[in-house]
Amino acid sequence: MRELLPDLERWRERGDRVALARVVATRRSAPRPVGAKLAICERGELAGSVSGGCVENEVYEAAREILRGGDPQFLTFGISDDLALSVGLPCGGEIDVWVDEPDAELLERLMDVLRAEEYAVVLTDLETGSQRLVLHGQDETADELIRGGHSKVVELEGRRTFADVFGPPPRLLVYGAVDTAEALSAAAKAIGWRTIVADARSRFATRERIPSSDQLLVAWPEEVLAEVQPDHTTAVVVLTHDDKFDIPLLVGALSGDAFYVGALGSRRNQERRRELLLDAGIDESALDRLAGPAGLDIGSQSPAETAISILGEIMAVRAGREGGPLKRSTGRIHAGT
């Protein structure tokens, strides 16, 4: 949705009405994930995508009909659809798409949420079309959906409801401004994440050494944790190989909400570090969250390869996956519902 913001702002500034189509469910393989959006203004301009092109024309026509006064539409496309020959998905999957004209005030509020990078969820009743936007902290059920991090269809008060989750990009906090930190920061930025690299050693934490980070901090672990405040959308990786940095950073990260906490180091060093963390008051259940050695077993050697290994594990944890070969997986290829 964030990528649509410039077009939405331009259309709204000139007074155009806007229809919005979003993928609410997928079955088998699908070209775009749940939550993907296509926006259409009343002048016929469009932005975004719900399928990569194979059903866009049908969705566009539905949106135009709605902007002429029609009712919201729930559309299904795929190999089982009567229109399979003309708009069927080449990948063999199916998608459900909800198309409506959002309430103007709700759309403005949602645009404010996107600009401020706040957490929120838009709840759409897929029978009546009624919608409401709930900010984080306003409703316990909504907060649970927001923490889940993925848009999906749920049942609320006996009604089939699409919960469209919004929030800032995931964050990656790397402590230890070494060569792997730059490679990891660059890789994470390439997939749209926010990156923070920190180190207490000012000669290490320089823009010349770490040009890819969105934020560069020269600070001790406790100071970094206080400033960054890792939340449920934050992954933390420790690269320093130095107990005076490693232990306080890991203690703070494991005591918080970060969805991933990893540290480099040999298996022998991991066992030694584990004992130090137990002595520091971290319990066994929290230690089970620590990925050490961090990364997937892909035989990485160089800093860039190590970064790919670590980022792969981070993404797998975020998606609730094991990170093994896809050909051995019996589940869906793409994450989400």
C-alpha positions in Angstrom: 0.0 0.0 0.0 2.9 2.4 0.8 4.0 2.3 -2.9 0.5 3.5 -3.9 0.6 6.6 -1.6 2.0 9.1 -4.2 -0.8 8.2 -6.7 -3.4 8.2 -4.0 -2.3 11.6 -2.8 -2.3 13.0 -6.3 -5.7 11.7 -7.1 -7.2 12.9 -3.8 -5.7 16.4 -4.2 -7.5 16.9 -7.5 -10.7 15.5 -6.0 -10.9 12.1 -7.7 -12.9 9.3 -6.3 -10.9 6.1 -5.8 -11.7 2.3 -6.0 -9.5 -0.2 -4.3 -9.0 -3.9 -5.1 -7.1 -6.1 -2.8 -6.2 -9.8 -2.8 -8.0 -11.3 0.3 -7.1 -14.9 -0.2 -5.0 -17.2 -2.4 -5.1 -21.0 -3.1 -2.1 -22.9 -4.3 0.5 -20.8 -6.1 -0.5 -17.2 -6.8 1.4 -14.3 -8.5 0.8 -11.8 -5.8 0.3 -12.3 -2.0 -2.7 -11.6 0.2 -2.9 -7.9 0.8 -1.7 -6.9 -2.7 -3.6 -3.9 -4.1 -4.7 -2.2 -7.3 -6.0 1.3 -7.0 -8.2 2.9 -9.8 -9.3 6.5 -9.9 -12.4 7.8 -11.6 -10.4 9.1 -14.5 -9.3 5.6 -15.3 -5.7 5.8 -14.0 -4.4 2.8 -12.0 -1.6 2.0 -9.7 -0.4 -1.3 -8.1 -1.3 -4.9 -9.0 -3.3 -7.8 -7.8 -2.0 -10.5 -10.1 1.0 -9.2 -12.1 -1.3 -8.6 -15.1 -3.3 -11.7 -15.8 -6.6 -10.6 -14.2 -6.0 -6.8 -14.0 -8.4 -6.0 -16.8 -11.3 -7.8 -15.2 -10.6 -6.1 -11.8 -10.2 -2.8 -13.5 -13.7 -3.1 -15.2 -15.2 -4.1 -11.8 -13.7 -1.0 -10.2 -15.0 1.3 -12.9 -18.5 -0.2 -12.5 -18.3 0.5 -8.7 -17.2 4.1 -9.3 -20.3 4.5 -11.5 -22.4 3.6 -8.5 -22.2 -0.2 -8.4 -22.0 -2.3 -5.3 -18.7 -3.8 -3.9 -17.7 -7.0 -5.6 -16.0 -10.2 -4.4 -14.2 -11.8 -7.4 -12.6 -15.2 -7.7 -10.1 -15.9 -10.5 -8.2 -19.1 -11.4 -8.3 -22.4 -13.3 -11.7 -23.3 -11.9 -13.3 -20.0 -13.0 -15.5 -19.9 -16.1 -13.2 -17.2 -17.5 -10.1 -19.4 -17.1 -9.2 -19.3 -20.8 -9.2 -15.5 -20.9 -8.0 -14.5 -17.4 -7.0 -17.8 -15.7 -3.8 -17.7 -13.7 -0.8 -19.2 -15.6 0.6 -20.5 -12.4 -2.5 -22.6 -11.8 -3.6 -20.9 -8.6 -6.7 -19.0 -7.5 -7.1 -15.6 -6.0 -10.1 -13.9 -4.3 -10.2 -10.1 -4.8 -12.4 -7.7 -3.0 -13.2 -4.4 -4.9 -14.9 -1.4 -3.4 -14.8 2.3 -3.1 -13.4 3.0 0.4 -15.1 5.7 2.5 -13.3 9.0 1.7 -12.6 9.8 5.4 -11.3 6.2 6.1 -9.0 6.5 3.1 -7.6 9.8 4.3 -7.0 8.3 7.8 -5.3 5.3 6.2 -3.1 7.6 4.2 -2.1 9.4 7.4 -1.3 6.0 9.0 1.0 5.2 6.0 2.8 8.5 6.2 3.3 8.2 9.9 4.3 4.6 9.6 1.9 3.6 12.4 0.4 0.1 13.1 -3.2 -0.3 12.1 -5.7 -2.8 10.6 -8.6 -2.2 8.3 -11.5 -4.6 8.9 -13.8 -5.2 6.0 -17.0 -7.2 6.3 -17.0 -9.3 3.1 -20.8 -9.6 3.1 -21.9 -6.0 3.8 -18.8 -4.1 2.7 -18.7 -2.1 6.0 -15.2 -1.1 7.1 -13.4 0.3 10.1 -9.8 1.3 10.7 -8.4 0.3 14.1 -5.1 1.7 15.3 -2.7 -0.3 17.5 -3.7 -0.1 21.1 -7.4 0.5 20.5 -8.6 -3.0 20.5 -7.2 -6.3 21.8 -8.3 -8.4 18.9 -7.0 -5.9 16.4 -3.7 -5.8 18.2 -3.4 -9.5 17.9 -4.0 -9.3 14.2 -1.4 -6.5 13.9 1.2 -8.5 15.8 0.6 -11.4 13.4 2.0 -9.2 10.7 -0.1 -10.6 7.8 -3.3 -9.6 6.2 -5.9 -12.4 6.1 -9.6 -13.4 6.2 -10.8 -14.0 9.8 -14.2 -14.5 11.4 -15.1 -11.7 13.8 -18.4 -11.8 15.6 -19.6 -14.4 13.3 -18.8 -12.3 10.2 -16.3 -13.2 7.4 -13.9 -10.3 7.6 -10.8 -9.3 5.8 -8.2 -8.0 8.2 -5.8 -5.8 6.2 -2.7 -5.1 8.3 -0.6 -2.0 7.9 2.7 -1.0 9.6 6.2 0.2 9.0 8.7 -2.1 7.2 10.4 -4.8 9.3 13.6 -3.6 11.0 17.0 -5.2 11.2 19.3 -4.2 14.1 22.9 -5.3 13.7 25.4 -4.8 16.6 29.0 -4.8 15.4 30.0 -2.7 12.5 32.1 -5.3 10.8 32.2 -6.3 7.1 29.3 -8.7 7.5 27.2 -5.9 9.0 27.5 -3.9 5.7 26.7 -7.0 3.6 23.7 -7.8 5.8 22.4 -4.2 5.8 22.7 -4.0 2.0 20.8 -7.3 1.6 18.0 -6.4 4.0 17.6 -3.0 2.3 17.2 -4.7 -1.0 14.0 -6.4 0.2 12.6 -3.2 1.7 13.6 -3.5 5.4 14.9 -0.7 7.6 18.4 -1.3 8.8 20.2 -0.1 11.9 23.9 -0.8 12.5 25.5 0.0 15.9 28.9 -0.3 17.6 30.5 1.4 20.5 33.8 1.7 18.6 33.6 4.9 16.6 36.4 3.9 14.2 34.2 0.9 13.1 30.8 2.6 12.9 31.5 5.0 10.0 29.6 5.8 6.9 32.6 4.8 4.8 32.5 1.3 6.3 28.7 1.0 6.5 27.1 3.0 3.7 24.0 0.9 3.4 22.5 1.3 6.9 19.5 3.6 7.3 20.7 4.5 10.8 24.3 4.3 12.2 24.8 4.5 15.9 27.9 4.8 18.0 26.7 3.6 21.3 27.0 0.9 23.9 24.4 -2.0 23.8 22.2 -0.6 26.6 22.0 2.7 24.8 21.2 1.2 21.5 18.4 -0.9 22.9 17.0 2.1 24.7 17.0 4.1 21.4 15.8 1.5 19.0 13.4 -0.4 21.3 13.2 -3.6 19.3 9.5 -4.7 18.8 7.8 -7.7 17.2 8.8 -6.5 13.8 12.5 -6.3 14.6 15.3 -8.8 14.0 18.5 -8.5 16.1 21.9 -9.8 15.0 25.1 -9.6 17.1 28.4 -9.8 15.2 31.0 -8.5 17.7 32.5 -11.7 19.2 33.2 -9.7 22.3 31.4 -10.5 25.6 31.3 -7.0 26.8 29.1 -6.2 23.8 27.5 -9.5 23.1 26.1 -10.3 26.6 24.3 -7.1 27.4 22.9 -6.8 23.9 21.6 -10.3 23.9 20.2 -10.0 27.4 18.2 -7.0 26.4 17.1 -8.4 23.0 16.0 -11.8 24.5 14.1 -10.0 27.2 12.1 -8.0 24.7 9.8 -8.6 21.7 12.2 -9.0 18.8 11.0 -11.8 16.6 14.5 -13.0 15.9 17.7 -12.8 17.9 20.9 -14.2 16.4 24.6 -14.2 17.1 27.7 -15.4 15.2 30.3 -17.6 16.8 31.5 -21.2 16.8 29.4 -23.9 18.5 31.9 -24.0 21.4 31.6 -20.3 21.8 27.8 -20.6 21.7 27.9 -23.0 24.6 30.1 -20.7 26.6 27.9 -17.7 25.8 24.8 -19.7 26.8 26.2 -20.2 30.3 27.0 -16.5 30.6 23.5 -15.6 29.6 22.1 -18.0 32.2 24.3 -16.4 34.8 22.9 -13.0 33.6 19.4 -14.1 34.4 18.1 -15.3 31.0 15.9 -18.4 31.5 16.0 -21.5 29.4 12.9 -20.7 27.4 14.2 -17.4 26.3 17.5 -19.0 25.4 15.7 -21.3 23.0 14.9 -18.2 20.9 18.6 -17.5 20.3 19.8 -18.5 16.9 23.4 -19.3 17.4 25.3 -19.8 15.2 23.0 -17.5 13.2 22.1 -18.4 9.7 21.0 -21.3 7.4 23.4 -24.1 6.6 24.3 -23.1 3.0 28.1 -23.4 3.3 28.7 -19.7 3.4 32.3 -18.4 3.7 32.5 -14.7 2.6 30.8 -11.8 4.4 28.2 -11.5 1.6 27.4 -15.3 1.7 27.1 -15.1 5.5 24.7 -12.2 5.2 22.5 -14.2 2.8 22.6 -17.1 5.2 21.5 -15.0 8.2 18.9 -13.0 6.3 17.4 -16.3 4.9 17.0 -17.6 8.5 15.5 -14.3 9.6 12.9 -14.5 6.8 12.1 -18.1 7.5 11.5 -17.4 11.2 9.3 -14.4 10.3 7.2 -16.6 8.0 7.1 -19.5 10.4 9.1 -21.7 8.1 12.0 -24.2 8.6 14.1 -22.8 5.8 14.8 -26.1 4.1 14.7 -27.0 0.4 11.4 -26.1 -1.3 11.3 -29.5 -3.1 11.1 -31.2 0.2 8.4 -29.0 1.6 4.8 -30.2 1.5 3.4 -26.7 2.3 2.7 -23.7 0.1 5.6 -22.1 -1.6 4.7 -18.6 -0.7 4.1 -17.4 2.9 0.7 -16.1 4.0 -2.8 -17.4 3.7 
